[in-house]
Each structure stands twice: as structure tokens, then as C-alpha cells.
Amino acid sequence: MLWVVGRARIGAWFQYYENLQSLAVILLYIQVGCSLIGSLGVSYVGLLLANLAFSLLALVAIESRSQVLTRIYAVLLMFSLIFDVIWLILFSVEIRHAPSGAYPGKFTAFSLNVVLLMQISGFIVRFVSAFVWLKMYRMGIEDQRQYHALSAEGNFGRVGTFGLFSPISSPRSSRHSSHSDEVLGGSVYNPNHYSSQFSPSDETQPEGKVCGRLTTEAERRMPD
């Protein structure tokens, strides 16, 4: 009975886009950690650095809510999994069965084992995250279908779930974006608001000064 209830709760948890996105971010941070630790190795770290760049790109895509970057990362994730398999086939046996005196240095062999461990760990995390991103993509496609269906009927209300693969914006996401702009310095990213802080406005000036300035301008335009 507890197993059925727990399974139902887990299934319901995965039906919310926000939960999937949070899980994807956690998995990305784990990938970043694995890549950073593995990059301490003396060799075989090229793919780890590439995966580090891919993970950072995905984090930027999520934080900026960019659909273009998100789709680019989805393609890169597929190629990254293929490269992981190729790397493990080519170098895992070579690293594990290397003789103890093949590498100079005291910690060289240990660092290579760390590289292998981090590569395997990163591959497992990326394999799991691929299903999370696939679920997010399917929910985005379903959201787009509902949006186009209601748009054809003339109903432009909010439907489905907002996500990186969906063109629909929600009030919650709008509030979050405006709050983020305010925290990051919204005046810097909003030229109109930024310029209004330095240019005097007629509405903010006293009434006497405004009237006096209008009178002066009218006198200048009068013919002599």
C-alpha cells in the first residue's frame, strides 16, 4: 500500500514542469562538479571540459529562458552521450589496466582514475538528465498544441504549463522575470527607465517652474 501511494506521489511530482526544471538544474550542477573534479587529471580531460561547457550553456539557457539555447543544448546532450560511450570504449580499459610504472609522478595514476570515475559519473547523470529533458520537451509540445488550438478558437488565455520549449508566458513567470530584473538592476537593462532617472520630467517639476518655462518659450517665439 505504501509503495502504491509513494509511486503515485512520485508520478504526480513529475507532472509539473517546474519540478522537472528544478531537477534538471540539480543534475546540471552535478555535471559541473564532476567535470571540475575530473579536470584535475593530467590527461584524458578534453571531453570533461567539453561537457563542462555544455552544462554551463544549459544553465544559461534555463536562467535566461532562451528556447534557442535550450534546443541547442538538447542536441549537444545527444552528441555528448555518444561521445561518452566512445570515450569509455577507447580509454577506460587503457586507464584501468595501465602498469604502475607507465606514468611518472606519484599521483599521476591516481588522477587518471579520478578522471575515469568522474567521466563515468557524469555519463550516468547525463543519461538520467536526458530523460528529464525529453519529458520537458514533450510537455512543451503538448502545451504548444493546446495553445494553438485555443488560439484558433479565439481564446488566448493561459493553458498548460510554461516551459523552455513553450512560447507561452505565465503571470508567475512574468512576475519572476520582473523581480529578477529589479534584483539585477532593472534600470540598467531598461533604457527608458534608466534615462528617466537622469532626465527631468515635466510631471515631477513644480507647477510654477513649468509655467515659467512655457512663458519664456512663448516670449522667444513672438516676433519683435
C-alpha positions as CSV (number, residue, x, y, z in Angstrom):
1,M,0.0,0.0,0.0
2,L,2.8,2.4,0.9
3,W,4.6,1.5,-2.4
4,V,1.5,2.4,-4.4
5,V,1.0,5.7,-2.6
6,G,4.7,6.6,-3.0
7,R,4.6,5.7,-6.6
8,A,1.5,7.8,-7.2
9,R,3.1,10.8,-5.5
10,I,6.3,10.5,-7.5
11,G,4.3,10.3,-10.7
12,A,2.3,13.4,-9.7
13,W,5.5,15.2,-8.9
14,F,6.9,14.6,-12.4
15,Q,3.8,16.0,-14.0
16,Y,4.8,19.6,-13.0
17,Y,7.1,21.4,-15.4
18,E,8.7,23.4,-12.5
19,N,9.7,20.3,-10.7
20,L,11.3,18.8,-13.8
21,Q,13.2,22.0,-14.4
22,S,14.4,22.1,-10.8
23,L,15.6,18.5,-11.2
24,A,17.4,19.4,-14.5
25,V,19.2,22.2,-12.8
26,I,20.4,20.0,-9.9
27,L,21.6,17.4,-12.4
28,L,23.5,20.1,-14.3
29,Y,25.2,21.3,-11.2
30,I,26.3,17.7,-10.5
31,Q,27.7,17.5,-14.0
32,V,29.6,20.7,-13.5
33,G,31.0,19.3,-10.3
34,C,32.1,16.1,-12.0
35,S,33.7,17.9,-14.8
36,L,35.6,20.3,-12.5
37,I,36.9,17.4,-10.3
38,G,37.8,15.3,-13.4
39,S,39.6,18.3,-15.0
40,L,42.3,17.9,-12.3
41,G,43.7,14.9,-14.1
42,V,46.9,15.1,-16.1
43,S,45.4,13.6,-19.3
44,Y,42.1,12.5,-21.0
45,V,40.3,15.6,-19.8
46,G,39.2,17.0,-23.2
47,L,35.7,15.5,-23.1
48,L,35.2,16.6,-19.5
49,L,36.0,20.2,-20.3
50,A,33.6,20.0,-23.3
51,N,30.8,18.6,-21.0
52,L,31.6,21.4,-18.6
53,A,30.9,24.0,-21.3
54,F,27.7,22.2,-22.3
55,S,26.4,22.2,-18.7
56,L,27.2,25.9,-18.3
57,L,25.3,26.6,-21.6
58,A,22.3,24.7,-20.3
59,L,22.3,26.7,-17.0
60,V,22.5,29.9,-19.0
61,A,19.6,28.7,-21.2
62,I,17.4,27.9,-18.2
63,E,18.2,31.2,-16.3
64,S,17.6,33.3,-19.4
65,R,14.6,31.2,-20.6
66,S,16.0,31.1,-24.1
67,Q,14.4,28.5,-26.3
68,V,17.1,28.7,-28.9
69,L,19.9,27.9,-26.4
70,T,17.7,25.2,-24.8
71,R,17.3,23.4,-28.1
72,I,21.0,23.8,-28.9
73,Y,21.8,22.1,-25.6
74,A,19.3,19.3,-26.3
75,V,21.2,18.5,-29.5
76,L,24.6,18.8,-27.7
77,L,23.3,16.5,-25.0
78,M,22.6,13.8,-27.5
79,F,26.1,14.1,-29.0
80,S,27.7,14.2,-25.6
81,L,26.2,10.9,-24.7
82,I,27.5,9.4,-27.9
83,F,31.0,10.8,-27.2
84,D,30.8,9.5,-23.6
85,V,30.3,6.0,-24.9
86,I,33.1,6.3,-27.4
87,W,35.4,7.7,-24.7
88,L,34.7,4.9,-22.3
89,I,35.2,2.3,-25.0
90,L,38.6,3.7,-26.1
91,F,40.2,4.8,-22.8
92,S,38.5,3.1,-19.9
93,V,40.4,-0.2,-20.4
94,E,43.6,1.6,-21.1
95,I,43.4,3.6,-17.8
96,R,42.4,0.7,-15.6
97,H,45.0,-1.8,-16.9
98,A,47.9,0.7,-17.2
99,P,51.0,-0.6,-15.5
100,S,52.1,1.2,-12.3
101,G,55.3,2.4,-13.8
102,A,53.9,3.6,-17.1
103,Y,53.2,7.1,-15.8
104,P,55.8,9.3,-14.0
105,G,54.8,11.0,-10.8
106,K,53.3,9.9,-7.5
107,F,49.7,10.9,-8.1
108,T,49.5,10.6,-11.9
109,A,47.9,7.2,-11.9
110,F,45.5,8.3,-9.1
111,S,44.5,11.4,-11.1
112,L,43.7,9.2,-14.1
113,N,41.5,7.0,-12.0
114,V,39.7,10.1,-10.8
115,V,39.2,11.2,-14.4
116,L,37.7,7.8,-15.2
117,L,35.4,7.9,-12.2
118,M,34.2,11.4,-12.9
119,Q,33.6,10.5,-16.6
120,I,31.5,7.5,-15.6
121,S,29.6,9.5,-13.0
122,G,29.0,12.3,-15.5
123,F,27.8,9.9,-18.1
124,I,25.3,8.4,-15.7
125,V,24.0,11.8,-14.7
126,R,23.7,12.9,-18.3
127,F,21.9,9.7,-19.2
128,V,19.3,10.4,-16.4
129,S,19.0,14.0,-17.3
130,A,18.3,13.1,-21.0
131,F,15.0,11.5,-19.8
132,V,14.2,14.7,-17.8
133,W,14.8,16.9,-20.8
134,L,12.8,14.6,-23.0
135,K,9.9,14.8,-20.6
136,M,10.2,18.6,-20.5
137,Y,10.2,18.7,-24.3
138,R,7.1,16.5,-24.5
139,M,5.3,18.7,-22.1
140,G,6.3,21.8,-24.1
141,I,5.0,20.2,-27.3
142,E,1.7,19.4,-25.6
143,D,1.5,23.0,-24.3
144,Q,2.1,24.4,-27.8
145,R,-0.7,22.2,-29.2
146,Q,-3.2,23.4,-26.6
147,Y,-2.1,27.0,-27.2
148,H,-2.6,26.8,-31.0
149,A,-5.9,25.0,-30.5
150,L,-7.3,27.7,-28.2
151,S,-5.8,30.5,-30.3
152,A,-7.7,29.2,-33.3
153,E,-10.9,29.4,-31.2
154,G,-10.1,32.9,-30.2
155,N,-9.2,32.1,-26.6
156,F,-5.8,33.5,-25.7
157,G,-5.9,32.5,-22.1
158,R,-3.1,30.7,-20.3
159,V,-3.2,27.0,-20.8
160,G,-0.9,24.1,-19.9
161,T,2.5,24.7,-18.2
162,F,5.1,27.3,-19.0
163,G,8.4,25.9,-20.0
164,L,11.6,26.4,-22.0
165,F,10.0,24.6,-25.0
166,S,6.7,26.5,-24.8
167,P,6.1,30.0,-26.3
168,I,3.5,30.9,-23.7
169,S,4.3,33.2,-20.8
170,S,2.5,32.9,-17.5
171,P,1.8,35.6,-14.9
172,R,4.1,33.7,-12.5
173,S,7.0,33.8,-14.9
174,S,6.3,37.4,-15.7
175,R,6.4,38.3,-12.0
176,H,9.6,36.3,-11.6
177,S,11.2,38.0,-14.6
178,S,10.3,41.5,-13.4
179,H,11.6,40.7,-9.9
180,S,14.8,39.3,-11.3
181,D,15.3,42.4,-13.4
182,E,14.8,44.5,-10.3
183,V,17.3,42.5,-8.3
184,L,19.8,42.6,-11.1
185,G,19.4,46.3,-11.6
186,G,16.4,46.7,-13.9
187,S,17.2,50.3,-14.7
188,V,20.4,49.1,-16.5
189,Y,18.5,46.7,-18.7
190,N,15.6,49.1,-19.3
191,P,16.8,52.1,-21.3
192,N,13.6,54.0,-20.8
193,H,13.7,53.6,-17.1
194,Y,17.4,54.3,-17.0
195,S,17.1,57.6,-19.0
196,S,14.2,58.7,-16.9
197,Q,16.3,58.7,-13.8
198,F,18.6,61.4,-15.3
199,S,16.3,63.5,-17.5
200,P,13.9,66.0,-15.8
201,S,10.3,65.4,-16.3
202,D,7.6,68.0,-16.5
203,E,5.4,66.0,-14.3
204,T,8.0,65.9,-11.5
205,Q,8.8,69.6,-11.6
206,P,6.9,72.2,-9.6
207,E,4.0,73.9,-11.4
208,G,5.5,77.3,-11.2
209,K,8.7,76.3,-12.9
210,V,6.8,74.6,-15.7
211,C,4.6,77.6,-16.3
212,G,7.5,80.0,-16.2
213,R,9.4,77.9,-18.7
214,L,6.4,77.8,-21.1
215,T,6.0,81.6,-20.8
216,T,9.7,82.2,-21.6
217,E,9.5,79.9,-24.6
218,A,6.4,81.7,-25.9
219,E,8.0,85.1,-25.5
220,R,11.0,84.0,-27.5
221,R,8.8,82.9,-30.4
222,M,6.9,86.2,-30.5
223,P,8.0,88.5,-33.3
224,D,9.7,91.7,-32.4
